[in-house]
Amino acid sequence: MEFAQMMLDYTALIPLQLGGDLVGLAILFLILALVAGIAGASGVAGLSMDIAKWLVIIFIVLAVVTFIL
């Protein structure tokens, strides 16, 4: 029982820091979408923009949750 309490105390000290990777991936997919759009591959560009948009939305939600906690 002491080990479980110690682990709960330890996890309470660790902040949620998942945002940096999501922003980097969103920028990567945004650049991919721009390059694909210039090259004329509209399907790849649209898909890349959708992925970038969802990664930014997930980042914002996680950032708000982290600030609230």
PyMOL Python script that loads the backbone (N, CA, C, O; Angstrom):
from pymol import cmd

cmd.read_pdbstr("""\
ATOM      1  N   MET A   1       0.815  -1.197   0.000  1.00  0.00           N
ATOM      2  CA  MET A   1       0.000   0.000   0.000  1.00  0.00           C
ATOM      3  C   MET A   1       0.859   1.262   0.000  1.00  0.00           C
ATOM      4  O   MET A   1       0.475   2.267  -0.598  1.00  0.00           O
ATOM      5  N   GLU A   2       2.009   1.223   0.658  1.00  0.00           N
ATOM      6  CA  GLU A   2       2.886   2.381   0.700  1.00  0.00           C
ATOM      7  C   GLU A   2       3.464   2.688  -0.679  1.00  0.00           C
ATOM      8  O   GLU A   2       3.635   3.852  -1.042  1.00  0.00           O
ATOM      9  N   PHE A   3       3.763   1.638  -1.443  1.00  0.00           N
ATOM     10  CA  PHE A   3       4.308   1.835  -2.781  1.00  0.00           C
ATOM     11  C   PHE A   3       3.289   2.531  -3.679  1.00  0.00           C
ATOM     12  O   PHE A   3       3.645   3.425  -4.446  1.00  0.00           O
ATOM     13  N   ALA A   4       2.028   2.126  -3.586  1.00  0.00           N
ATOM     14  CA  ALA A   4       0.983   2.742  -4.409  1.00  0.00           C
ATOM     15  C   ALA A   4       0.822   4.222  -4.047  1.00  0.00           C
ATOM     16  O   ALA A   4       0.667   5.062  -4.934  1.00  0.00           O
ATOM     17  N   GLN A   5       0.858   4.542  -2.764  1.00  0.00           N
ATOM     18  CA  GLN A   5       0.740   5.936  -2.344  1.00  0.00           C
ATOM     19  C   GLN A   5       1.943   6.751  -2.804  1.00  0.00           C
ATOM     20  O   GLN A   5       1.798   7.901  -3.217  1.00  0.00           O
ATOM     21  N   MET A   6       3.134   6.150  -2.731  1.00  0.00           N
ATOM     22  CA  MET A   6       4.338   6.832  -3.176  1.00  0.00           C
ATOM     23  C   MET A   6       4.260   7.130  -4.679  1.00  0.00           C
ATOM     24  O   MET A   6       4.655   8.210  -5.118  1.00  0.00           O
ATOM     25  N   MET A   7       3.749   6.173  -5.468  1.00  0.00           N
ATOM     26  CA  MET A   7       3.622   6.380  -6.908  1.00  0.00           C
ATOM     27  C   MET A   7       2.588   7.459  -7.225  1.00  0.00           C
ATOM     28  O   MET A   7       2.782   8.244  -8.153  1.00  0.00           O
ATOM     29  N   LEU A   8       1.496   7.507  -6.466  1.00  0.00           N
ATOM     30  CA  LEU A   8       0.495   8.546  -6.679  1.00  0.00           C
ATOM     31  C   LEU A   8       1.061   9.920  -6.349  1.00  0.00           C
ATOM     32  O   LEU A   8       0.785  10.887  -7.059  1.00  0.00           O
ATOM     33  N   ASP A   9       1.841  10.018  -5.292  1.00  0.00           N
ATOM     34  CA  ASP A   9       2.468  11.285  -4.946  1.00  0.00           C
ATOM     35  C   ASP A   9       3.468  11.711  -6.022  1.00  0.00           C
ATOM     36  O   ASP A   9       3.564  12.891  -6.360  1.00  0.00           O
ATOM     37  N   TYR A  10       4.212  10.737  -6.554  1.00  0.00           N
ATOM     38  CA  TYR A  10       5.204  11.036  -7.583  1.00  0.00           C
ATOM     39  C   TYR A  10       4.544  11.500  -8.878  1.00  0.00           C
ATOM     40  O   TYR A  10       5.016  12.448  -9.505  1.00  0.00           O
ATOM     41  N   THR A  11       3.462  10.846  -9.283  1.00  0.00           N
ATOM     42  CA  THR A  11       2.803  11.224 -10.531  1.00  0.00           C
ATOM     43  C   THR A  11       2.108  12.571 -10.421  1.00  0.00           C
ATOM     44  O   THR A  11       1.889  13.234 -11.435  1.00  0.00           O
ATOM     45  N   ALA A  12       1.761  12.985  -9.222  1.00  0.00           N
ATOM     46  CA  ALA A  12       1.142  14.294  -9.045  1.00  0.00           C
ATOM     47  C   ALA A  12       2.141  15.414  -9.315  1.00  0.00           C
ATOM     48  O   ALA A  12       1.738  16.536  -9.621  1.00  0.00           O
ATOM     49  N   LEU A  13       3.429  15.129  -9.208  1.00  0.00           N
ATOM     50  CA  LEU A  13       4.459  16.141  -9.422  1.00  0.00           C
ATOM     51  C   LEU A  13       4.847  16.289 -10.885  1.00  0.00           C
ATOM     52  O   LEU A  13       5.504  17.263 -11.249  1.00  0.00           O
ATOM     53  N   ILE A  14       4.455  15.348 -11.726  1.00  0.00           N
ATOM     54  CA  ILE A  14       4.847  15.365 -13.134  1.00  0.00           C
ATOM     55  C   ILE A  14       3.786  16.116 -13.943  1.00  0.00           C
ATOM     56  O   ILE A  14       2.645  15.661 -14.023  1.00  0.00           O
ATOM     57  N   PRO A  15       4.141  17.261 -14.545  1.00  0.00           N
ATOM     58  CA  PRO A  15       3.152  17.989 -15.348  1.00  0.00           C
ATOM     59  C   PRO A  15       2.939  17.313 -16.701  1.00  0.00           C
ATOM     60  O   PRO A  15       3.788  16.560 -17.176  1.00  0.00           O
ATOM     61  N   LEU A  16       1.797  17.596 -17.304  1.00  0.00           N
ATOM     62  CA  LEU A  16       1.520  17.093 -18.646  1.00  0.00           C
ATOM     63  C   LEU A  16       2.302  17.944 -19.635  1.00  0.00           C
ATOM     64  O   LEU A  16       2.065  19.148 -19.739  1.00  0.00           O
ATOM     65  N   GLN A  17       3.225  17.336 -20.358  1.00  0.00           N
ATOM     66  CA  GLN A  17       4.026  18.075 -21.321  1.00  0.00           C
ATOM     67  C   GLN A  17       4.033  17.328 -22.647  1.00  0.00           C
ATOM     68  O   GLN A  17       5.058  16.792 -23.069  1.00  0.00           O
ATOM     69  N   LEU A  18       2.889  17.303 -23.287  1.00  0.00           N
ATOM     70  CA  LEU A  18       2.772  16.586 -24.547  1.00  0.00           C
ATOM     71  C   LEU A  18       2.656  17.524 -25.739  1.00  0.00           C
ATOM     72  O   LEU A  18       2.525  17.061 -26.872  1.00  0.00           O
ATOM     73  N   GLY A  19       2.701  18.815 -25.510  1.00  0.00           N
ATOM     74  CA  GLY A  19       2.405  19.761 -26.568  1.00  0.00           C
ATOM     75  C   GLY A  19       3.508  19.978 -27.568  1.00  0.00           C
ATOM     76  O   GLY A  19       3.218  20.198 -28.744  1.00  0.00           O
ATOM     77  N   GLY A  20       4.764  19.927 -27.163  1.00  0.00           N
ATOM     78  CA  GLY A  20       5.858  20.249 -28.048  1.00  0.00           C
ATOM     79  C   GLY A  20       5.927  19.354 -29.268  1.00  0.00           C
ATOM     80  O   GLY A  20       6.154  19.840 -30.375  1.00  0.00           O
ATOM     81  N   ASP A  21       5.740  18.081 -29.091  1.00  0.00           N
ATOM     82  CA  ASP A  21       5.804  17.160 -30.220  1.00  0.00           C
ATOM     83  C   ASP A  21       4.648  17.380 -31.187  1.00  0.00           C
ATOM     84  O   ASP A  21       4.823  17.263 -32.400  1.00  0.00           O
ATOM     85  N   LEU A  22       3.483  17.695 -30.664  1.00  0.00           N
ATOM     86  CA  LEU A  22       2.321  17.899 -31.532  1.00  0.00           C
ATOM     87  C   LEU A  22       2.495  19.142 -32.401  1.00  0.00           C
ATOM     88  O   LEU A  22       2.116  19.142 -33.573  1.00  0.00           O
ATOM     89  N   VAL A  23       3.061  20.185 -31.836  1.00  0.00           N
ATOM     90  CA  VAL A  23       3.262  21.402 -32.619  1.00  0.00           C
ATOM     91  C   VAL A  23       4.295  21.147 -33.718  1.00  0.00           C
ATOM     92  O   VAL A  23       4.128  21.601 -34.850  1.00  0.00           O
ATOM     93  N   GLY A  24       5.346  20.431 -33.385  1.00  0.00           N
ATOM     94  CA  GLY A  24       6.353  20.098 -34.393  1.00  0.00           C
ATOM     95  C   GLY A  24       5.780  19.276 -35.528  1.00  0.00           C
ATOM     96  O   GLY A  24       6.081  19.517 -36.697  1.00  0.00           O
ATOM     97  N   LEU A  25       4.944  18.295 -35.176  1.00  0.00           N
ATOM     98  CA  LEU A  25       4.303  17.484 -36.216  1.00  0.00           C
ATOM     99  C   LEU A  25       3.333  18.311 -37.050  1.00  0.00           C
ATOM    100  O   LEU A  25       3.248  18.132 -38.265  1.00  0.00           O
ATOM    101  N   ALA A  26       2.604  19.212 -36.404  1.00  0.00           N
ATOM    102  CA  ALA A  26       1.669  20.063 -37.147  1.00  0.00           C
ATOM    103  C   ALA A  26       2.420  20.944 -38.144  1.00  0.00           C
ATOM    104  O   ALA A  26       1.969  21.120 -39.276  1.00  0.00           O
ATOM    105  N   ILE A  27       3.553  21.495 -37.735  1.00  0.00           N
ATOM    106  CA  ILE A  27       4.358  22.311 -38.647  1.00  0.00           C
ATOM    107  C   ILE A  27       4.890  21.468 -39.799  1.00  0.00           C
ATOM    108  O   ILE A  27       4.910  21.915 -40.945  1.00  0.00           O
ATOM    109  N   LEU A  28       5.320  20.247 -39.490  1.00  0.00           N
ATOM    110  CA  LEU A  28       5.814  19.343 -40.533  1.00  0.00           C
ATOM    111  C   LEU A  28       4.729  19.047 -41.567  1.00  0.00           C
ATOM    112  O   LEU A  28       4.988  19.108 -42.769  1.00  0.00           O
ATOM    113  N   PHE A  29       3.514  18.725 -41.109  1.00  0.00           N
ATOM    114  CA  PHE A  29       2.427  18.430 -42.039  1.00  0.00           C
ATOM    115  C   PHE A  29       1.982  19.677 -42.791  1.00  0.00           C
ATOM    116  O   PHE A  29       1.543  19.580 -43.937  1.00  0.00           O
ATOM    117  N   LEU A  30       2.089  20.855 -42.160  1.00  0.00           N
ATOM    118  CA  LEU A  30       1.765  22.089 -42.858  1.00  0.00           C
ATOM    119  C   LEU A  30       2.746  22.337 -44.003  1.00  0.00           C
ATOM    120  O   LEU A  30       2.341  22.705 -45.106  1.00  0.00           O
ATOM    121  N   ILE A  31       4.027  22.134 -43.737  1.00  0.00           N
ATOM    122  CA  ILE A  31       5.038  22.293 -44.795  1.00  0.00           C
ATOM    123  C   ILE A  31       4.824  21.267 -45.896  1.00  0.00           C
ATOM    124  O   ILE A  31       4.933  21.591 -47.079  1.00  0.00           O
ATOM    125  N   LEU A  32       4.518  20.025 -45.512  1.00  0.00           N
ATOM    126  CA  LEU A  32       4.235  18.990 -46.509  1.00  0.00           C
ATOM    127  C   LEU A  32       3.039  19.377 -47.370  1.00  0.00           C
ATOM    128  O   LEU A  32       3.045  19.170 -48.583  1.00  0.00           O
ATOM    129  N   ALA A  33       2.010  19.942 -46.734  1.00  0.00           N
ATOM    130  CA  ALA A  33       0.828  20.355 -47.494  1.00  0.00           C
ATOM    131  C   ALA A  33       1.167  21.485 -48.457  1.00  0.00           C
ATOM    132  O   ALA A  33       0.683  21.498 -49.589  1.00  0.00           O
ATOM    133  N   LEU A  34       1.986  22.428 -48.024  1.00  0.00           N
ATOM    134  CA  LEU A  34       2.365  23.530 -48.913  1.00  0.00           C
ATOM    135  C   LEU A  34       3.178  23.032 -50.106  1.00  0.00           C
ATOM    136  O   LEU A  34       2.942  23.445 -51.241  1.00  0.00           O
ATOM    137  N   VAL A  35       4.132  22.147 -49.845  1.00  0.00           N
ATOM    138  CA  VAL A  35       4.949  21.597 -50.934  1.00  0.00           C
ATOM    139  C   VAL A  35       4.088  20.772 -51.885  1.00  0.00           C
ATOM    140  O   VAL A  35       4.237  20.871 -53.103  1.00  0.00           O
ATOM    141  N   ALA A  36       3.191  19.965 -51.336  1.00  0.00           N
ATOM    142  CA  ALA A  36       2.323  19.141 -52.183  1.00  0.00           C
ATOM    143  C   ALA A  36       1.365  20.020 -52.985  1.00  0.00           C
ATOM    144  O   ALA A  36       1.062  19.721 -54.140  1.00  0.00           O
ATOM    145  N   GLY A  37       0.891  21.098 -52.373  1.00  0.00           N
ATOM    146  CA  GLY A  37       0.005  22.016 -53.099  1.00  0.00           C
ATOM    147  C   GLY A  37       0.711  22.697 -54.247  1.00  0.00           C
ATOM    148  O   GLY A  37       0.134  22.865 -55.321  1.00  0.00           O
ATOM    149  N   ILE A  38       1.961  23.094 -54.032  1.00  0.00           N
ATOM    150  CA  ILE A  38       2.744  23.721 -55.102  1.00  0.00           C
ATOM    151  C   ILE A  38       3.041  22.718 -56.210  1.00  0.00           C
ATOM    152  O   ILE A  38       3.055  23.068 -57.390  1.00  0.00           O
ATOM    153  N   ALA A  39       3.280  21.457 -55.816  1.00  0.00           N
ATOM    154  CA  ALA A  39       3.595  20.417 -56.797  1.00  0.00           C
ATOM    155  C   ALA A  39       2.352  19.936 -57.548  1.00  0.00           C
ATOM    156  O   ALA A  39       2.472  19.233 -58.551  1.00  0.00           O
ATOM    157  N   GLY A  40       1.173  20.305 -57.076  1.00  0.00           N
ATOM    158  CA  GLY A  40      -0.054  19.930 -57.777  1.00  0.00           C
ATOM    159  C   GLY A  40      -0.719  18.676 -57.246  1.00  0.00           C
ATOM    160  O   GLY A  40      -1.680  18.196 -57.847  1.00  0.00           O
ATOM    161  N   ALA A  41      -0.242  18.132 -56.144  1.00  0.00           N
ATOM    162  CA  ALA A  41      -0.842  16.937 -55.556  1.00  0.00           C
ATOM    163  C   ALA A  41      -1.890  17.380 -54.534  1.00  0.00           C
ATOM    164  O   ALA A  41      -1.630  17.429 -53.332  1.00  0.00           O
ATOM    165  N   SER A  42      -3.078  17.698 -55.043  1.00  0.00           N
ATOM    166  CA  SER A  42      -4.096  18.269 -54.166  1.00  0.00           C
ATOM    167  C   SER A  42      -4.605  17.280 -53.115  1.00  0.00           C
ATOM    168  O   SER A  42      -4.982  17.689 -52.017  1.00  0.00           O
ATOM    169  N   GLY A  43      -4.620  16.001 -53.436  1.00  0.00           N
ATOM    170  CA  GLY A  43      -5.076  15.004 -52.454  1.00  0.00           C
ATOM    171  C   GLY A  43      -4.148  14.918 -51.257  1.00  0.00           C
ATOM    172  O   GLY A  43      -4.599  14.884 -50.112  1.00  0.00           O
ATOM    173  N   VAL A  44      -2.852  14.885 -51.526  1.00  0.00           N
ATOM    174  CA  VAL A  44      -1.862  14.839 -50.449  1.00  0.00           C
ATOM    175  C   VAL A  44      -1.890  16.142 -49.662  1.00  0.00           C
ATOM    176  O   VAL A  44      -1.767  16.126 -48.437  1.00  0.00           O
ATOM    177  N   ALA A  45      -2.048  17.261 -50.345  1.00  0.00           N
ATOM    178  CA  ALA A  45      -2.080  18.557 -49.676  1.00  0.00           C
ATOM    179  C   ALA A  45      -3.288  18.661 -48.747  1.00  0.00           C
ATOM    180  O   ALA A  45      -3.171  19.143 -47.620  1.00  0.00           O
ATOM    181  N   GLY A  46      -4.429  18.215 -49.218  1.00  0.00           N
ATOM    182  CA  GLY A  46      -5.635  18.264 -48.384  1.00  0.00           C
ATOM    183  C   GLY A  46      -5.530  17.370 -47.168  1.00  0.00           C
ATOM    184  O   GLY A  46      -5.910  17.761 -46.064  1.00  0.00           O
ATOM    185  N   LEU A  47      -5.018  16.173 -47.369  1.00  0.00           N
ATOM    186  CA  LEU A  47      -4.848  15.241 -46.253  1.00  0.00           C
ATOM    187  C   LEU A  47      -3.842  15.774 -45.242  1.00  0.00           C
ATOM    188  O   LEU A  47      -4.059  15.661 -44.036  1.00  0.00           O
ATOM    189  N   SER A  48      -2.754  16.349 -45.716  1.00  0.00           N
ATOM    190  CA  SER A  48      -1.747  16.906 -44.818  1.00  0.00           C
ATOM    191  C   SER A  48      -2.310  18.085 -44.029  1.00  0.00           C
ATOM    192  O   SER A  48      -2.011  18.234 -42.844  1.00  0.00           O
ATOM    193  N   MET A  49      -3.106  18.907 -44.661  1.00  0.00           N
ATOM    194  CA  MET A  49      -3.715  20.032 -43.942  1.00  0.00           C
ATOM    195  C   MET A  49      -4.702  19.544 -42.890  1.00  0.00           C
ATOM    196  O   MET A  49      -4.779  20.115 -41.802  1.00  0.00           O
ATOM    197  N   ASP A  50      -5.453  18.502 -43.199  1.00  0.00           N
ATOM    198  CA  ASP A  50      -6.373  17.938 -42.210  1.00  0.00           C
ATOM    199  C   ASP A  50      -5.615  17.399 -41.005  1.00  0.00           C
ATOM    200  O   ASP A  50      -6.019  17.626 -39.864  1.00  0.00           O
ATOM    201  N   ILE A  51      -4.526  16.691 -41.248  1.00  0.00           N
ATOM    202  CA  ILE A  51      -3.728  16.151 -40.149  1.00  0.00           C
ATOM    203  C   ILE A  51      -3.137  17.289 -39.325  1.00  0.00           C
ATOM    204  O   ILE A  51      -3.170  17.240 -38.095  1.00  0.00           O
ATOM    205  N   ALA A  52      -2.600  18.306 -39.978  1.00  0.00           N
ATOM    206  CA  ALA A  52      -2.033  19.446 -39.261  1.00  0.00           C
ATOM    207  C   ALA A  52      -3.099  20.149 -38.428  1.00  0.00           C
ATOM    208  O   ALA A  52      -2.840  20.544 -37.292  1.00  0.00           O
ATOM    209  N   LYS A  53      -4.293  20.305 -38.987  1.00  0.00           N
ATOM    210  CA  LYS A  53      -5.378  20.972 -38.258  1.00  0.00           C
ATOM    211  C   LYS A  53      -5.738  20.196 -37.003  1.00  0.00           C
ATOM    212  O   LYS A  53      -5.901  20.795 -35.940  1.00  0.00           O
ATOM    213  N   TRP A  54      -5.867  18.875 -37.098  1.00  0.00           N
ATOM    214  CA  TRP A  54      -6.230  18.063 -35.937  1.00  0.00           C
ATOM    215  C   TRP A  54      -5.125  18.042 -34.892  1.00  0.00           C
ATOM    216  O   TRP A  54      -5.409  18.025 -33.694  1.00  0.00           O
ATOM    217  N   LEU A  55      -3.871  18.042 -35.325  1.00  0.00           N
ATOM    218  CA  LEU A  55      -2.779  18.083 -34.357  1.00  0.00           C
ATOM    219  C   LEU A  55      -2.765  19.408 -33.592  1.00  0.00           C
ATOM    220  O   LEU A  55      -2.481  19.426 -32.394  1.00  0.00           O
ATOM    221  N   VAL A  56      -3.066  20.505 -34.267  1.00  0.00           N
ATOM    222  CA  VAL A  56      -3.138  21.796 -33.591  1.00  0.00           C
ATOM    223  C   VAL A  56      -4.310  21.814 -32.606  1.00  0.00           C
ATOM    224  O   VAL A  56      -4.174  22.337 -31.499  1.00  0.00           O
ATOM    225  N   ILE A  57      -5.442  21.258 -32.988  1.00  0.00           N
ATOM    226  CA  ILE A  57      -6.599  21.200 -32.091  1.00  0.00           C
ATOM    227  C   ILE A  57      -6.278  20.364 -30.855  1.00  0.00           C
ATOM    228  O   ILE A  57      -6.598  20.763 -29.735  1.00  0.00           O
ATOM    229  N   ILE A  58      -5.649  19.212 -31.052  1.00  0.00           N
ATOM    230  CA  ILE A  58      -5.269  18.366 -29.917  1.00  0.00           C
ATOM    231  C   ILE A  58      -4.277  19.096 -29.026  1.00  0.00           C
ATOM    232  O   ILE A  58      -4.374  19.012 -27.802  1.00  0.00           O
ATOM    233  N   PHE A  59      -3.320  19.814 -29.618  1.00  0.00           N
ATOM    234  CA  PHE A  59      -2.360  20.579 -28.840  1.00  0.00           C
ATOM    235  C   PHE A  59      -3.056  21.631 -27.989  1.00  0.00           C
ATOM    236  O   PHE A  59      -2.735  21.782 -26.810  1.00  0.00           O
ATOM    237  N   ILE A  60      -3.995  22.353 -28.565  1.00  0.00           N
ATOM    238  CA  ILE A  60      -4.693  23.401 -27.821  1.00  0.00           C
ATOM    239  C   ILE A  60      -5.492  22.806 -26.674  1.00  0.00           C
ATOM    240  O   ILE A  60      -5.481  23.348 -25.568  1.00  0.00           O
ATOM    241  N   VAL A  61      -6.187  21.695 -26.921  1.00  0.00           N
ATOM    242  CA  VAL A  61      -6.964  21.043 -25.857  1.00  0.00           C
ATOM    243  C   VAL A  61      -6.041  20.587 -24.729  1.00  0.00           C
ATOM    244  O   VAL A  61      -6.344  20.810 -23.557  1.00  0.00           O
ATOM    245  N   LEU A  62      -4.926  19.954 -25.066  1.00  0.00           N
ATOM    246  CA  LEU A  62      -3.992  19.502 -24.039  1.00  0.00           C
ATOM    247  C   LEU A  62      -3.369  20.678 -23.292  1.00  0.00           C
ATOM    248  O   LEU A  62      -3.137  20.585 -22.086  1.00  0.00           O
ATOM    249  N   ALA A  63      -3.097  21.770 -23.978  1.00  0.00           N
ATOM    250  CA  ALA A  63      -2.539  22.950 -23.328  1.00  0.00           C
ATOM    251  C   ALA A  63      -3.531  23.538 -22.328  1.00  0.00           C
ATOM    252  O   ALA A  63      -3.145  23.912 -21.221  1.00  0.00           O
ATOM    253  N   VAL A  64      -4.806  23.624 -22.710  1.00  0.00           N
ATOM    254  CA  VAL A  64      -5.827  24.150 -21.806  1.00  0.00           C
ATOM    255  C   VAL A  64      -5.984  23.243 -20.597  1.00  0.00           C
ATOM    256  O   VAL A  64      -6.075  23.726 -19.468  1.00  0.00           O
ATOM    257  N   VAL A  65      -6.017  21.932 -20.820  1.00  0.00           N
ATOM    258  CA  VAL A  65      -6.134  20.987 -19.710  1.00  0.00           C
ATOM    259  C   VAL A  65      -4.930  21.120 -18.774  1.00  0.00           C
ATOM    260  O   VAL A  65      -5.085  21.084 -17.554  1.00  0.00           O
ATOM    261  N   THR A  66      -3.742  21.272 -19.339  1.00  0.00           N
ATOM    262  CA  THR A  66      -2.539  21.419 -18.517  1.00  0.00           C
ATOM    263  C   THR A  66      -2.584  22.716 -17.697  1.00  0.00           C
ATOM    264  O   THR A  66      -2.198  22.722 -16.528  1.00  0.00           O
ATOM    265  N   PHE A  67      -3.043  23.788 -18.291  1.00  0.00           N
ATOM    266  CA  PHE A  67      -3.118  25.049 -17.559  1.00  0.00           C
ATOM    267  C   PHE A  67      -4.163  24.990 -16.456  1.00  0.00           C
ATOM    268  O   PHE A  67      -3.985  25.609 -15.407  1.00  0.00           O
ATOM    269  N   ILE A  68      -5.241  24.261 -16.672  1.00  0.00           N
ATOM    270  CA  ILE A  68      -6.277  24.129 -15.649  1.00  0.00           C
ATOM    271  C   ILE A  68      -5.779  23.282 -14.486  1.00  0.00           C
ATOM    272  O   ILE A  68      -6.056  23.585 -13.326  1.00  0.00           O
ATOM    273  N   LEU A  69      -5.047  22.227 -14.799  1.00  0.00           N
ATOM    274  CA  LEU A  69      -4.533  21.349 -13.736  1.00  0.00           C
ATOM    275  C   LEU A  69      -3.375  22.033 -13.061  1.00  0.00           C
ATOM    276  O   LEU A  69      -2.786  21.478 -12.134  1.00  0.00           O
TER     277      LEU A  69
END
""", "prot")
cmd.dss("prot")
cmd.show_as("cartoon", "prot")
cmd.util.cbc("prot")
cmd.orient("prot")
